């Protein structure tokens, strides 16, 4: 066999350093997951928002009414005193923020309170 027939050509990738640097910069600019109670959080904490705050309180009230499963047990757990407390907090927010909310926020708060109060009355009569 002739050595010239099996000449090995070596391909040199000259721009690899540039690609690695771009990838490194891209990864550094991403928000890093934070450790919270042993779990990695995949996303950032959302920006504070009144609608999100209402949603959080109403979801907690719905769990206390036994309408939603508890996140740890995946079973409904009724706690009417906790539900009453959360509904009262939402009612207090309605009074204290009167005149300072957008029409959409007013409508959302009124709707949430109406729904929670109706469910609370129905549960209390049992």
N, CA, C and O atoms as CSV, one atom per row, in Angstrom:
chain,resi,resn,atom,element,x,y,z
A,1,UNK,N,N,0.819,-1.183,0.000
A,1,UNK,CA,C,0.000,0.000,0.000
A,1,UNK,C,C,0.863,1.245,0.000
A,1,UNK,O,O,1.927,1.294,0.617
A,2,UNK,N,N,0.391,2.211,-0.683
A,2,UNK,CA,C,1.129,3.445,-0.817
A,2,UNK,C,C,0.670,4.414,0.260
A,2,UNK,O,O,-0.532,4.637,0.402
A,3,UNK,N,N,1.577,4.991,1.014
A,3,UNK,CA,C,1.264,5.928,2.094
A,3,UNK,C,C,0.604,7.197,1.566
A,3,UNK,O,O,-0.184,7.820,2.278
A,4,UNK,N,N,0.907,7.587,0.347
A,4,UNK,CA,C,0.327,8.793,-0.223
A,4,UNK,C,C,-1.171,8.637,-0.480
A,4,UNK,O,O,-1.900,9.629,-0.465
A,5,UNK,N,N,-1.641,7.422,-0.713
A,5,UNK,CA,C,-3.045,7.188,-1.009
A,5,UNK,C,C,-3.928,7.367,0.217
A,5,UNK,O,O,-5.122,7.639,0.088
A,6,UNK,N,N,-3.360,7.217,1.388
A,6,UNK,CA,C,-4.121,7.335,2.640
A,6,UNK,C,C,-3.717,8.571,3.438
A,6,UNK,O,O,-3.594,8.524,4.662
A,7,UNK,N,N,-3.519,9.652,2.737
A,7,UNK,CA,C,-3.135,10.889,3.408
A,7,UNK,C,C,-4.276,11.355,4.314
A,7,UNK,O,O,-5.425,11.441,3.882
A,8,UNK,N,N,-3.968,11.639,5.499
A,8,UNK,CA,C,-4.956,12.088,6.477
A,8,UNK,C,C,-4.964,13.603,6.486
A,8,UNK,O,O,-3.940,14.269,6.642
A,9,UNK,N,N,-6.162,14.106,6.311
A,9,UNK,CA,C,-6.290,15.563,6.342
A,9,UNK,C,C,-6.896,15.965,7.684
A,9,UNK,O,O,-7.894,15.400,8.133
A,10,UNK,N,N,-6.303,16.894,8.271
A,10,UNK,CA,C,-6.726,17.383,9.571
A,10,UNK,C,C,-7.474,18.700,9.374
A,10,UNK,O,O,-6.952,19.657,8.801
A,11,UNK,N,N,-8.704,18.718,9.865
A,11,UNK,CA,C,-9.506,19.935,9.761
A,11,UNK,C,C,-9.411,20.670,11.093
A,11,UNK,O,O,-9.713,20.103,12.143
A,12,UNK,N,N,-8.999,21.904,11.049
A,12,UNK,CA,C,-8.840,22.695,12.253
A,12,UNK,C,C,-9.984,23.705,12.317
A,12,UNK,O,O,-10.187,24.504,11.403
A,13,UNK,N,N,-10.712,23.644,13.407
A,13,UNK,CA,C,-11.827,24.550,13.629
A,13,UNK,C,C,-11.286,25.756,14.387
A,13,UNK,O,O,-11.075,25.703,15.598
A,14,UNK,N,N,-11.069,26.827,13.663
A,14,UNK,CA,C,-10.420,27.999,14.243
A,14,UNK,C,C,-11.360,28.881,15.074
A,14,UNK,O,O,-10.902,29.617,15.949
A,15,UNK,N,N,-12.671,28.812,14.806
A,15,UNK,CA,C,-13.565,29.723,15.504
A,15,UNK,C,C,-14.191,29.113,16.763
A,15,UNK,O,O,-15.166,29.666,17.273
A,16,UNK,N,N,-13.685,28.022,17.270
A,16,UNK,CA,C,-14.273,27.375,18.441
A,16,UNK,C,C,-14.183,28.247,19.682
A,16,UNK,O,O,-15.096,28.244,20.508
A,17,UNK,N,N,-13.106,28.985,19.823
A,17,UNK,CA,C,-12.974,29.844,21.005
A,17,UNK,C,C,-14.050,30.932,21.004
A,17,UNK,O,O,-14.609,31.261,22.050
A,18,UNK,N,N,-14.327,31.473,19.850
A,18,UNK,CA,C,-15.342,32.508,19.734
A,18,UNK,C,C,-16.727,31.947,20.075
A,18,UNK,O,O,-17.501,32.601,20.774
A,19,UNK,N,N,-17.041,30.750,19.590
A,19,UNK,CA,C,-18.336,30.129,19.886
A,19,UNK,C,C,-18.474,29.825,21.371
A,19,UNK,O,O,-19.538,30.039,21.952
A,20,UNK,N,N,-17.411,29.329,21.989
A,20,UNK,CA,C,-17.435,29.029,23.422
A,20,UNK,C,C,-17.646,30.307,24.226
A,20,UNK,O,O,-18.401,30.307,25.198
A,21,UNK,N,N,-17.000,31.373,23.838
A,21,UNK,CA,C,-17.146,32.647,24.545
A,21,UNK,C,C,-18.572,33.186,24.424
A,21,UNK,O,O,-19.122,33.710,25.393
A,22,UNK,N,N,-19.177,33.058,23.228
A,22,UNK,CA,C,-20.565,33.492,23.039
A,22,UNK,C,C,-21.509,32.670,23.910
A,22,UNK,O,O,-22.422,33.218,24.528
A,23,UNK,N,N,-21.293,31.364,23.959
A,23,UNK,CA,C,-22.144,30.493,24.770
A,23,UNK,C,C,-21.997,30.822,26.252
A,23,UNK,O,O,-22.982,30.857,26.989
A,24,UNK,N,N,-20.769,31.060,26.678
A,24,UNK,CA,C,-20.517,31.407,28.072
A,24,UNK,C,C,-21.210,32.713,28.438
A,24,UNK,O,O,-21.826,32.813,29.499
A,25,UNK,N,N,-21.115,33.710,27.571
A,25,UNK,CA,C,-21.766,34.996,27.801
A,25,UNK,C,C,-23.274,34.831,27.855
A,25,UNK,O,O,-23.940,35.433,28.697
A,26,UNK,N,N,-23.808,34.020,26.962
A,26,UNK,CA,C,-25.247,33.765,26.937
A,26,UNK,C,C,-25.714,33.111,28.235
A,26,UNK,O,O,-26.740,33.504,28.790
A,27,UNK,N,N,-24.983,32.135,28.714
A,27,UNK,CA,C,-25.347,31.450,29.952
A,27,UNK,C,C,-25.224,32.364,31.161
A,27,UNK,O,O,-26.031,32.281,32.086
A,28,UNK,N,N,-24.225,33.231,31.162
A,28,UNK,CA,C,-24.039,34.141,32.291
A,28,UNK,C,C,-25.143,35.176,32.362
A,28,UNK,O,O,-25.470,35.653,33.448
A,29,UNK,N,N,-25.723,35.535,31.227
A,29,UNK,CA,C,-26.768,36.559,31.225
A,29,UNK,C,C,-28.129,36.010,31.652
A,29,UNK,O,O,-29.029,36.785,31.976
A,30,UNK,N,N,-28.290,34.696,31.659
A,30,UNK,CA,C,-29.554,34.080,32.094
A,30,UNK,C,C,-29.680,34.152,33.603
A,30,UNK,O,O,-28.680,34.065,34.316
A,31,UNK,N,N,-30.922,34.313,34.105
A,31,UNK,CA,C,-31.108,34.264,35.559
A,31,UNK,C,C,-30.820,32.854,36.066
A,31,UNK,O,O,-31.237,31.863,35.467
A,32,UNK,N,N,-30.114,32.791,37.157
A,32,UNK,CA,C,-29.766,31.493,37.722
A,32,UNK,C,C,-30.864,30.984,38.627
A,32,UNK,O,O,-31.495,31.759,39.346
A,33,UNK,N,N,-31.098,29.667,38.594
A,33,UNK,CA,C,-32.067,29.103,39.546
A,33,UNK,C,C,-31.562,29.286,40.957
A,33,UNK,O,O,-30.358,29.220,41.204
A,34,UNK,N,N,-32.474,29.517,41.884
A,34,UNK,CA,C,-32.086,29.671,43.284
A,34,UNK,C,C,-32.528,28.450,44.057
A,34,UNK,O,O,-33.466,27.757,43.661
A,35,UNK,N,N,-31.856,28.191,45.153
A,35,UNK,CA,C,-32.208,27.066,46.000
A,35,UNK,C,C,-33.231,27.535,47.019
A,35,UNK,O,O,-33.028,28.547,47.689
A,36,UNK,N,N,-34.315,26.810,47.137
A,36,UNK,CA,C,-35.358,27.131,48.098
A,36,UNK,C,C,-35.879,25.826,48.679
A,36,UNK,O,O,-36.498,25.029,47.974
A,37,UNK,N,N,-35.635,25.617,49.926
A,37,UNK,CA,C,-36.058,24.407,50.636
A,37,UNK,C,C,-35.664,23.132,49.890
A,37,UNK,O,O,-36.441,22.180,49.809
A,38,UNK,N,N,-34.454,23.129,49.350
A,38,UNK,CA,C,-33.951,21.922,48.702
A,38,UNK,C,C,-34.415,21.743,47.274
A,38,UNK,O,O,-34.005,20.789,46.614
A,39,UNK,N,N,-35.247,22.620,46.784
A,39,UNK,CA,C,-35.744,22.518,45.419
A,39,UNK,C,C,-35.151,23.642,44.579
A,39,UNK,O,O,-34.938,24.748,45.076
A,40,UNK,N,N,-34.888,23.362,43.328
A,40,UNK,CA,C,-34.383,24.374,42.423
A,40,UNK,C,C,-35.549,25.085,41.776
A,40,UNK,O,O,-36.452,24.451,41.229
A,41,UNK,N,N,-35.527,26.394,41.839
A,41,UNK,CA,C,-36.577,27.178,41.204
A,41,UNK,C,C,-36.157,27.460,39.773
A,41,UNK,O,O,-35.060,27.966,39.536
A,42,UNK,N,N,-37.009,27.141,38.826
A,42,UNK,CA,C,-36.696,27.266,37.418
A,42,UNK,C,C,-36.957,28.656,36.865
A,42,UNK,O,O,-36.460,28.986,35.788
A,43,UNK,N,N,-37.720,29.479,37.567
A,43,UNK,CA,C,-38.038,30.790,37.044
A,43,UNK,C,C,-37.906,31.838,38.130
A,43,UNK,O,O,-37.836,31.534,39.321
A,44,UNK,N,N,-37.874,33.071,37.682
A,44,UNK,CA,C,-37.749,34.174,38.626
A,44,UNK,C,C,-39.058,34.416,39.357
A,44,UNK,O,O,-40.122,34.010,38.889
A,45,UNK,N,N,-38.980,35.068,40.488
A,45,UNK,CA,C,-40.166,35.470,41.212
A,45,UNK,C,C,-40.876,36.522,40.376
A,45,UNK,O,O,-40.240,37.459,39.894
A,46,UNK,N,N,-42.197,36.383,40.194
A,46,UNK,CA,C,-42.899,37.367,39.373
A,46,UNK,C,C,-42.896,38.744,40.016
A,46,UNK,O,O,-42.760,38.880,41.232
A,47,UNK,N,N,-43.049,39.760,39.181
A,47,UNK,CA,C,-43.113,41.133,39.666
A,47,UNK,C,C,-44.369,41.313,40.508
A,47,UNK,O,O,-45.415,40.738,40.204
A,48,UNK,N,N,-44.265,42.109,41.560
A,48,UNK,CA,C,-45.411,42.353,42.429
A,48,UNK,C,C,-46.536,42.982,41.617
A,48,UNK,O,O,-46.323,43.945,40.880
A,49,UNK,N,N,-47.726,42.428,41.760
A,49,UNK,CA,C,-48.872,42.864,40.979
A,49,UNK,C,C,-50.115,42.647,41.825
A,49,UNK,O,O,-50.238,41.611,42.479
A,50,UNK,N,N,-51.043,43.604,41.827
A,50,UNK,CA,C,-52.237,43.502,42.660
A,50,UNK,C,C,-53.100,42.314,42.259
A,50,UNK,O,O,-53.634,41.615,43.120
A,51,UNK,N,N,-53.238,42.082,40.964
A,51,UNK,CA,C,-54.023,40.942,40.485
A,51,UNK,C,C,-53.445,39.618,40.942
A,51,UNK,O,O,-54.187,38.716,41.329
A,52,UNK,N,N,-52.128,39.495,40.899
A,52,UNK,CA,C,-51.466,38.273,41.361
A,52,UNK,C,C,-51.651,38.099,42.871
A,52,UNK,O,O,-51.835,36.986,43.363
A,53,UNK,N,N,-51.599,39.209,43.585
A,53,UNK,CA,C,-51.815,39.171,45.035
A,53,UNK,C,C,-53.228,38.679,45.351
A,53,UNK,O,O,-53.413,37.828,46.221
A,54,UNK,N,N,-54.226,39.218,44.639
A,54,UNK,CA,C,-55.608,38.766,44.823
A,54,UNK,C,C,-55.747,37.292,44.495
A,54,UNK,O,O,-56.422,36.547,45.205
A,55,UNK,N,N,-55.110,36.883,43.428
A,55,UNK,CA,C,-55.170,35.484,43.017
A,55,UNK,C,C,-54.579,34.566,44.083
A,55,UNK,O,O,-55.126,33.501,44.366
A,56,UNK,N,N,-53.481,34.976,44.659
A,56,UNK,CA,C,-52.828,34.182,45.704
A,56,UNK,C,C,-53.742,34.022,46.916
A,56,UNK,O,O,-53.922,32.915,47.425
A,57,UNK,N,N,-54.316,35.130,47.373
A,57,UNK,CA,C,-55.213,35.058,48.533
A,57,UNK,C,C,-56.464,34.244,48.228
A,57,UNK,O,O,-56.926,33.471,49.067
A,58,UNK,N,N,-57.010,34.416,47.033
A,58,UNK,CA,C,-58.230,33.681,46.703
A,58,UNK,C,C,-57.963,32.188,46.558
A,58,UNK,O,O,-58.812,31.376,46.924
A,59,UNK,N,N,-56.811,31.816,46.035
A,59,UNK,CA,C,-56.458,30.392,45.930
A,59,UNK,C,C,-56.305,29.782,47.322
A,59,UNK,O,O,-56.726,28.649,47.556
A,60,UNK,N,N,-55.709,30.525,48.232
A,60,UNK,CA,C,-55.577,30.035,49.601
A,60,UNK,C,C,-56.952,29.860,50.237
A,60,UNK,O,O,-57.197,28.882,50.943
A,61,UNK,N,N,-57.845,30.810,49.982
A,61,UNK,CA,C,-59.201,30.707,50.522
A,61,UNK,C,C,-59.934,29.512,49.916
A,61,UNK,O,O,-60.658,28.806,50.618
A,62,UNK,N,N,-59.749,29.285,48.622
A,62,UNK,CA,C,-60.391,28.141,47.965
A,62,UNK,C,C,-59.867,26.828,48.551
A,62,UNK,O,O,-60.630,25.875,48.709
A,63,UNK,N,N,-58.585,26.771,48.871
A,63,UNK,CA,C,-58.042,25.567,49.516
A,63,UNK,C,C,-58.652,25.394,50.902
A,63,UNK,O,O,-58.999,24.281,51.299
A,64,UNK,N,N,-58.782,26.503,51.639
A,64,UNK,CA,C,-59.362,26.428,52.984
A,64,UNK,C,C,-60.838,26.025,52.934
A,64,UNK,O,O,-61.358,25.437,53.883
A,65,UNK,N,N,-61.501,26.338,51.838
A,65,UNK,CA,C,-62.902,25.927,51.673
A,65,UNK,C,C,-63.019,24.481,51.195
A,65,UNK,O,O,-64.120,23.943,51.084
A,66,UNK,N,N,-61.886,23.862,50.915
A,66,UNK,CA,C,-61.898,22.481,50.438
A,66,UNK,C,C,-62.246,22.374,48.963
A,66,UNK,O,O,-62.557,21.287,48.477
A,67,UNK,N,N,-62.197,23.480,48.250
A,67,UNK,CA,C,-62.527,23.496,46.823
A,67,UNK,C,C,-61.334,23.116,45.950
A,67,UNK,O,O,-61.506,22.673,44.814
A,68,UNK,N,N,-60.147,23.287,46.473
A,68,UNK,CA,C,-58.915,22.927,45.766
A,68,UNK,C,C,-58.101,21.990,46.643
A,68,UNK,O,O,-58.127,22.123,47.866
A,69,UNK,N,N,-57.381,21.048,46.053
A,69,UNK,CA,C,-56.564,20.153,46.864
A,69,UNK,C,C,-55.367,20.876,47.471
A,69,UNK,O,O,-54.819,21.802,46.873
A,70,UNK,N,N,-54.975,20.452,48.644
A,70,UNK,CA,C,-53.784,20.989,49.297
A,70,UNK,C,C,-52.577,20.568,48.473
A,70,UNK,O,O,-52.512,19.417,48.042
A,71,UNK,N,N,-51.612,21.465,48.236
A,71,UNK,CA,C,-50.477,21.130,47.366
A,71,UNK,C,C,-49.582,20.000,47.878
A,71,UNK,O,O,-48.925,19.334,47.078
A,72,UNK,N,N,-49.541,19.773,49.174
A,72,UNK,CA,C,-48.683,18.712,49.709
A,72,UNK,C,C,-49.390,17.364,49.761
A,72,UNK,O,O,-48.797,16.334,49.442
A,73,UNK,N,N,-50.658,17.372,50.165
A,73,UNK,CA,C,-51.378,16.101,50.332
A,73,UNK,C,C,-52.193,15.730,49.097
A,73,UNK,O,O,-52.592,14.578,48.927
A,74,UNK,N,N,-52.434,16.718,48.239
A,74,UNK,CA,C,-53.256,16.523,47.034
A,74,UNK,C,C,-54.686,16.106,47.379
A,74,UNK,O,O,-55.392,15.529,46.551
A,75,UNK,N,N,-55.095,16.401,48.594
A,75,UNK,CA,C,-56.447,16.107,49.066
A,75,UNK,C,C,-57.088,17.409,49.536
A,75,UNK,O,O,-56.401,18.278,50.073
A,76,UNK,N,N,-58.396,17.553,49.342
A,76,UNK,CA,C,-59.064,18.749,49.872
A,76,UNK,C,C,-59.058,18.728,51.400
A,76,UNK,O,O,-59.307,17.692,52.018
A,77,UNK,N,N,-58.777,19.864,51.991
A,77,UNK,CA,C,-58.785,19.991,53.448
A,77,UNK,C,C,-59.581,21.238,53.805
A,77,UNK,O,O,-59.151,22.352,53.505
A,78,UNK,N,N,-60.715,21.068,54.429
A,78,UNK,CA,C,-61.593,22.179,54.766
A,78,UNK,C,C,-61.194,22.789,56.101
A,78,UNK,O,O,-61.040,22.080,57.096
A,79,UNK,N,N,-61.028,24.103,56.118
A,79,UNK,CA,C,-60.735,24.852,57.335
A,79,UNK,C,C,-61.514,26.166,57.224
A,79,UNK,O,O,-60.998,27.164,56.720
A,80,UNK,N,N,-62.759,26.149,57.700
A,80,UNK,CA,C,-63.645,27.291,57.507
A,80,UNK,C,C,-63.171,28.551,58.239
A,80,UNK,O,O,-63.414,29.664,57.773
A,81,UNK,N,N,-62.508,28.387,59.363
A,81,UNK,CA,C,-61.990,29.575,60.074
A,81,UNK,C,C,-60.891,30.254,59.256
A,81,UNK,O,O,-60.839,31.482,59.178
A,82,UNK,N,N,-60.029,29.466,58.657
A,82,UNK,CA,C,-58.988,30.027,57.791
A,82,UNK,C,C,-59.620,30.685,56.567
A,82,UNK,O,O,-59.188,31.756,56.140
A,83,UNK,N,N,-60.634,30.049,56.010
A,83,UNK,CA,C,-61.337,30.611,54.852
A,83,UNK,C,C,-61.972,31.956,55.223
A,83,UNK,O,O,-61.868,32.927,54.474
A,84,UNK,N,N,-62.629,32.000,56.386
A,84,UNK,CA,C,-63.259,33.254,56.839
A,84,UNK,C,C,-62.208,34.355,56.988
A,84,UNK,O,O,-62.437,35.494,56.581
A,85,UNK,N,N,-61.065,34.018,57.568
A,85,UNK,CA,C,-59.991,34.981,57.769
A,85,UNK,C,C,-59.509,35.548,56.430
A,85,UNK,O,O,-59.345,36.760,56.290
A,86,UNK,N,N,-59.283,34.671,55.450
A,86,UNK,CA,C,-58.805,35.120,54.143
A,86,UNK,C,C,-59.852,35.960,53.415
A,86,UNK,O,O,-59.510,36.941,52.754
A,87,UNK,N,N,-61.120,35.582,53.535
A,87,UNK,CA,C,-62.199,36.362,52.927
A,87,UNK,C,C,-62.283,37.738,53.595
A,87,UNK,O,O,-62.497,38.746,52.923
A,88,UNK,N,N,-62.113,37.773,54.914
A,88,UNK,CA,C,-62.111,39.052,55.627
A,88,UNK,C,C,-60.941,39.939,55.196
A,88,UNK,O,O,-61.094,41.155,55.086
A,89,UNK,N,N,-59.794,39.345,54.956
A,89,UNK,CA,C,-58.638,40.106,54.476
A,89,UNK,C,C,-58.951,40.724,53.113
A,89,UNK,O,O,-58.660,41.895,52.869
A,90,UNK,N,N,-59.544,39.927,52.234
A,90,UNK,CA,C,-59.910,40.459,50.919
A,90,UNK,C,C,-60.947,41.577,51.048
A,90,UNK,O,O,-60.884,42.567,50.319
A,91,UNK,N,N,-61.893,41.425,51.966
A,91,UNK,CA,C,-62.877,42.476,52.215
A,91,UNK,C,C,-62.227,43.742,52.741
A,91,UNK,O,O,-62.599,44.845,52.341
A,92,UNK,N,N,-61.255,43.592,53.638
A,92,UNK,CA,C,-60.532,44.737,54.162
A,92,UNK,C,C,-59.766,45.440,53.040
A,92,UNK,O,O,-59.746,46.668,52.971
A,93,UNK,N,N,-59.141,44.659,52.170
A,93,UNK,CA,C,-58.432,45.247,51.038
A,93,UNK,C,C,-59.385,46.042,50.149
A,93,UNK,O,O,-59.030,47.103,49.635
A,94,UNK,N,N,-60.582,45.525,49.976
A,94,UNK,CA,C,-61.577,46.218,49.162
A,94,UNK,C,C,-61.891,47.593,49.763
A,94,UNK,O,O,-61.973,48.589,49.045
A,95,UNK,N,N,-62.063,47.632,51.073
A,95,UNK,CA,C,-62.369,48.900,51.745
A,95,UNK,C,C,-61.185,49.860,51.725
A,95,UNK,O,O,-61.346,51.047,51.438
A,96,UNK,N,N,-60.005,49.351,52.028
A,96,UNK,CA,C,-58.821,50.205,52.153
A,96,UNK,C,C,-58.301,50.716,50.811
A,96,UNK,O,O,-57.613,51.736,50.759
A,97,UNK,N,N,-58.627,50.014,49.730
A,97,UNK,CA,C,-58.124,50.428,48.416
A,97,UNK,C,C,-59.184,51.145,47.588
A,97,UNK,O,O,-58.946,51.469,46.425
A,98,UNK,N,N,-60.346,51.394,48.175
A,98,UNK,CA,C,-61.450,52.044,47.455
A,98,UNK,C,C,-60.971,53.373,46.865
A,98,UNK,O,O,-60.414,54.217,47.567
A,99,UNK,N,N,-61.198,53.533,45.575
A,99,UNK,CA,C,-60.786,54.756,44.885
A,99,UNK,C,C,-59.362,54.723,44.360
A,99,UNK,O,O,-58.937,55.660,43.685
A,100,UNK,N,N,-58.618,53.671,44.652
A,100,UNK,CA,C,-57.222,53.587,44.219
A,100,UNK,C,C,-56.961,52.441,43.241
A,100,UNK,O,O,-55.814,52.211,42.858
A,101,UNK,N,N,-57.993,51.731,42.838
A,101,UNK,CA,C,-57.826,50.591,41.945
A,101,UNK,C,C,-58.317,50.931,40.545
A,101,UNK,O,O,-59.156,51.813,40.358
A,102,UNK,N,N,-57.781,50.221,39.576
A,102,UNK,CA,C,-58.272,50.368,38.211
A,102,UNK,C,C,-59.645,49.697,38.133
A,102,UNK,O,O,-59.965,48.855,38.972
A,103,UNK,N,N,-60.456,50.058,37.142
A,103,UNK,CA,C,-61.759,49.399,37.005
A,103,UNK,C,C,-61.635,47.873,36.890
A,103,UNK,O,O,-62.479,47.141,37.408
A,104,UNK,N,N,-60.612,47.409,36.230
A,104,UNK,CA,C,-60.401,45.957,36.104
A,104,UNK,C,C,-60.089,45.326,37.456
A,104,UNK,O,O,-60.588,44.245,37.768
A,105,UNK,N,N,-59.263,45.997,38.260
A,105,UNK,CA,C,-58.935,45.473,39.591
A,105,UNK,C,C,-60.168,45.458,40.496
A,105,UNK,O,O,-60.361,44.521,41.271
A,106,UNK,N,N,-60.998,46.489,40.397
A,106,UNK,CA,C,-62.241,46.541,41.188
A,106,UNK,C,C,-63.136,45.373,40.811
A,106,UNK,O,O,-63.662,44.677,41.679
A,107,UNK,N,N,-63.304,45.164,39.516
A,107,UNK,CA,C,-64.152,44.074,39.028
A,107,UNK,C,C,-63.622,42.714,39.486
A,107,UNK,O,O,-64.397,41.854,39.906
A,108,UNK,N,N,-62.319,42.523,39.407
A,108,UNK,CA,C,-61.706,41.258,39.839
A,108,UNK,C,C,-61.925,41.031,41.326
A,108,UNK,O,O,-62.334,39.945,41.737
A,109,UNK,N,N,-61.658,42.042,42.127
A,109,UNK,CA,C,-61.817,41.913,43.577
A,109,UNK,C,C,-63.275,41.647,43.946
A,109,UNK,O,O,-63.552,40.797,44.792
A,110,UNK,N,N,-64.198,42.355,43.329
A,110,UNK,CA,C,-65.621,42.119,43.606
A,110,UNK,C,C,-66.026,40.694,43.230
A,110,UNK,O,O,-66.761,40.039,43.968
A,111,UNK,N,N,-65.548,40.222,42.087
A,111,UNK,CA,C,-65.883,38.870,41.634
A,111,UNK,C,C,-65.329,37.799,42.547
A,111,UNK,O,O,-66.014,36.831,42.876
A,112,UNK,N,N,-64.083,37.979,42.956
A,112,UNK,CA,C,-63.436,37.011,43.857
A,112,UNK,C,C,-64.183,36.966,45.183
A,112,UNK,O,O,-64.486,35.889,45.696
A,113,UNK,N,N,-64.477,38.134,45.733
A,113,UNK,CA,C,-65.182,38.173,47.015
A,113,UNK,C,C,-66.565,37.550,46.920
A,113,UNK,O,O,-66.968,36.802,47.811
A,114,UNK,N,N,-67.291,37.846,45.864
A,114,UNK,CA,C,-68.632,37.271,45.696
A,114,UNK,C,C,-68.566,35.746,45.652
A,114,UNK,O,O,-69.309,35.061,46.354
A,115,UNK,N,N,-67.672,35.229,44.823
A,115,UNK,CA,C,-67.542,33.765,44.683
A,115,UNK,C,C,-67.151,33.108,46.003
A,115,UNK,O,O,-67.731,32.091,46.384
A,116,UNK,N,N,-66.183,33.676,46.697
A,116,UNK,CA,C,-65.727,33.092,47.961
A,116,UNK,C,C,-66.812,33.158,49.033
A,116,UNK,O,O,-66.998,32.209,49.794
A,117,UNK,N,N,-67.520,34.272,49.089
A,117,UNK,CA,C,-68.579,34.410,50.096
A,117,UNK,C,C,-69.718,33.424,49.861
A,117,UNK,O,O,-70.243,32.836,50.807
A,118,UNK,N,N,-70.093,33.246,48.603
A,118,UNK,CA,C,-71.158,32.285,48.279
A,118,UNK,C,C,-70.725,30.875,48.680
A,118,UNK,O,O,-71.501,30.142,49.293
A,119,UNK,N,N,-69.503,30.493,48.341
A,119,UNK,CA,C,-69.000,29.161,48.691
A,119,UNK,C,C,-68.897,28.994,50.203
A,119,UNK,O,O,-69.192,27.922,50.730
A,120,UNK,N,N,-68.475,30.058,50.911
A,120,UNK,CA,C,-68.354,29.996,52.360
A,120,UNK,C,C,-69.715,29.781,53.007
A,120,UNK,O,O,-69.847,28.947,53.902
A,121,UNK,N,N,-70.728,30.524,52.567
A,121,UNK,CA,C,-72.082,30.387,53.126
A,121,UNK,C,C,-72.588,28.974,52.880
A,121,UNK,O,O,-73.161,28.355,53.776
A,122,UNK,N,N,-72.382,28.462,51.675
A,122,UNK,CA,C,-72.841,27.101,51.361
A,122,UNK,C,C,-72.149,26.073,52.242
A,122,UNK,O,O,-72.799,25.136,52.707
A,123,UNK,N,N,-70.859,26.218,52.483
A,123,UNK,CA,C,-70.115,25.271,53.331
A,123,UNK,C,C,-70.531,25.408,54.783
A,123,UNK,O,O,-70.594,24.411,55.503
A,124,UNK,N,N,-70.818,26.630,55.229
A,124,UNK,CA,C,-71.180,26.866,56.626
A,124,UNK,C,C,-72.523,26.270,56.992
A,124,UNK,O,O,-72.748,25.943,58.158
A,125,UNK,N,N,-73.427,26.120,56.029
A,125,UNK,CA,C,-74.759,25.603,56.292
A,125,UNK,C,C,-74.770,24.078,56.458
A,125,UNK,O,O,-75.760,23.519,56.930
A,126,UNK,N,N,-73.710,23.417,56.085
A,126,UNK,CA,C,-73.675,21.945,56.164
A,126,UNK,C,C,-73.600,21.472,57.592
A,126,UNK,O,O,-73.563,20.267,57.842
